[in-house]
Amino acid sequence: MHSPTKAHTTRPVILVTAGSAGLGAAVSRLFAKNGYRVVVNYAHNSQRATELVKELSATTNPTDADGKNYIAIQADLGAKSDIKRLVEETVSAMGRLDVVMSNGGWTRFTDMSSLDDNVNDEDWDRAYAMNVKSHLWLLHAARPALDESSGSFITTASTAGVSNSGSSLAYSVAKAAQIHMAKGLARMVGPRIRVNTVSPGLLLTEWAERFTDEQKEAHRQKTALQRFVQLEDVAAQVLTLAQSSSTTGVNVVIDSGFII
Ligand SMILES: NC(=O)c1ccc[n+]([C@@H]2O[C@H](COP(=O)([O-])OP(=O)(O)OC[C@H]3O[C@@H](n4cnc5c(N)ncnc54)[C@H](OP(=O)(O)O)[C@@H]3O)[C@@H](O)[C@H]2O)c1
């Protein structure tokens, strides 16, 4: 399945889960610009993923074209078997795997001031499955390929994981668990693999369309920088974490000064 010869002669590969929109798409674009081949994972909207792959191909220097540079793979991060298949198909198509941006997440927006609105069993189970377990399954599946490349595994948490904020208590607690888990994983899979986390503040993606304009503006006004976090700034941090061979077990908050 994984050919070491091919691995040494081709450009590095990033797998970006939930990669066809929002933060995942910004990370895909930045890594493509920086010479990576990119696997874009998506769940439901194949057209959007295909369009991003076309965009990446169109904006890459044609002399870079050494086989498969950009592909999209459908997989539901809520299904362990899909996560395993996603990694198998990635390595089989691209021949190597250097960076995993484990970016999937889930929430049901609740009233954060209401205890009654935050005690739904299904919410807690789904939040834990998507924001914690899916990242564990993905690292487990990707470990052999990342071992071979001395690779990097980066998860997307949230400021909700480091302060009482965000869209629901279940989401906030699950993101906190993800940050905690990443530290344990960094110990487990070192020294060859590095594990880090990014925690963005509010990002103006489809995800955030579920907040009202008033809620978004209140968030912006609470930031020290009086601005929303730019997707490109989070993507740049992901690239830095991927490149820094001395950084592991770290959570980087990118929130325009929301939680200080
Ligand atoms: N937006 C924020 O304010 C914010 C702040 C802090 C942290 N975050 C975190 O940042 C990450 C990305 O959020 P975003 O705002 O960029 O989200 P988004 O714009 O809503 O991105 C959605 C992406 O997730 C994919 N997706 C949805 N369900 C999936 C599933 N079950 N399996 C695989 N892919 C799935 C979508 O593909 P399809 O459309 O094909 O399903 C699409 O590529 C999440 O972990 C989120 O918790 C977001």
The ligand as a MOL file (V3000), in Angstrom:
LIG
                    3D

  0  0  0     0  0            999 V3000
M  V30 BEGIN CTAB
M  V30 COUNTS 48 52 0 0 0
M  V30 BEGIN ATOM
M  V30 1 N -16.7230 28.7150 12.9110 0
M  V30 2 C -16.3350 29.0020 14.1540 0
M  V30 3 O -16.7210 30.0420 14.7350 0
M  V30 4 C -15.3780 28.0940 14.8730 0
M  V30 5 C -14.6910 28.5920 15.9930 0
M  V30 6 C -13.8080 27.7650 16.6680 0
M  V30 7 C -13.5930 26.4780 16.2280 0
M  V30 8 N -14.2680 26.0140 15.1370 0 CHG=1
M  V30 9 C -13.9930 24.6450 14.7190 0
M  V30 10 O -13.3870 24.7170 13.4310 0
M  V30 11 C -13.6680 23.5070 12.7130 0
M  V30 12 C -14.1580 23.8700 11.3270 0
M  V30 13 O -15.2570 24.7240 11.4530 0
M  V30 14 P -15.7590 25.6640 10.2520 0
M  V30 15 O -16.3550 26.8650 10.8820 0
M  V30 16 O -14.6940 25.8150 9.2230 0 CHG=-1
M  V30 17 O -16.9570 24.7690 9.6970 0
M  V30 18 P -17.7810 24.8620 8.3380 0
M  V30 19 O -17.4650 26.0890 7.5600 0
M  V30 20 O -19.1860 24.6100 8.7210 0
M  V30 21 O -17.1430 23.6170 7.5070 0
M  V30 22 C -17.8600 22.5190 7.2420 0
M  V30 23 C -16.9390 21.4370 6.6620 0
M  V30 24 O -17.1490 20.2680 7.4360 0
M  V30 25 C -17.5170 19.2090 6.5740 0
M  V30 26 N -18.3110 18.2610 7.3390 0
M  V30 27 C -19.4820 18.4690 7.9800 0
M  V30 28 N -19.8780 17.3370 8.6100 0
M  V30 29 C -18.9300 16.4070 8.3730 0
M  V30 30 C -18.7580 15.0430 8.7280 0
M  V30 31 N -19.6540 14.3920 9.4860 0
M  V30 32 N -17.6680 14.3920 8.2590 0
M  V30 33 C -16.7530 15.0220 7.4710 0
M  V30 34 N -16.8450 16.3050 7.1150 0
M  V30 35 C -17.9340 16.9880 7.5530 0
M  V30 36 C -18.2440 19.9120 5.4500 0
M  V30 37 O -18.3570 19.0880 4.2910 0
M  V30 38 P -19.8350 18.7600 3.6610 0
M  V30 39 O -20.5130 20.0880 3.4880 0
M  V30 40 O -19.5490 18.0330 2.4100 0
M  V30 41 O -20.5020 17.9230 4.6750 0
M  V30 42 C -17.3020 21.0990 5.2360 0
M  V30 43 O -16.1410 20.7040 4.5400 0
M  V30 44 C -14.6410 22.7140 13.5960 0
M  V30 45 O -13.9390 21.7460 14.3230 0
M  V30 46 C -15.1980 23.7650 14.5600 0
M  V30 47 O -15.5830 23.1870 15.7780 0
M  V30 48 C -15.1470 26.7910 14.4400 0
M  V30 END ATOM
M  V30 BEGIN BOND
M  V30 1 1 1 2
M  V30 2 2 2 3
M  V30 3 1 2 4
M  V30 4 1 4 5
M  V30 5 2 4 48
M  V30 6 2 5 6
M  V30 7 1 6 7
M  V30 8 2 7 8
M  V30 9 1 8 9
M  V30 10 1 8 48
M  V30 11 1 9 10
M  V30 12 1 9 46
M  V30 13 1 10 11
M  V30 14 1 11 12
M  V30 15 1 11 44
M  V30 16 1 12 13
M  V30 17 1 13 14
M  V30 18 2 14 15
M  V30 19 1 14 16
M  V30 20 1 14 17
M  V30 21 1 17 18
M  V30 22 2 18 19
M  V30 23 1 18 20
M  V30 24 1 18 21
M  V30 25 1 21 22
M  V30 26 1 22 23
M  V30 27 1 23 24
M  V30 28 1 23 42
M  V30 29 1 24 25
M  V30 30 1 25 26
M  V30 31 1 25 36
M  V30 32 1 26 27
M  V30 33 1 26 35
M  V30 34 2 27 28
M  V30 35 1 28 29
M  V30 36 1 29 30
M  V30 37 2 29 35
M  V30 38 1 30 31
M  V30 39 2 30 32
M  V30 40 1 32 33
M  V30 41 2 33 34
M  V30 42 1 34 35
M  V30 43 1 36 37
M  V30 44 1 36 42
M  V30 45 1 37 38
M  V30 46 2 38 39
M  V30 47 1 38 40
M  V30 48 1 38 41
M  V30 49 1 42 43
M  V30 50 1 44 45
M  V30 51 1 44 46
M  V30 52 1 46 47
M  V30 END BOND
M  V30 END CTAB
M  END
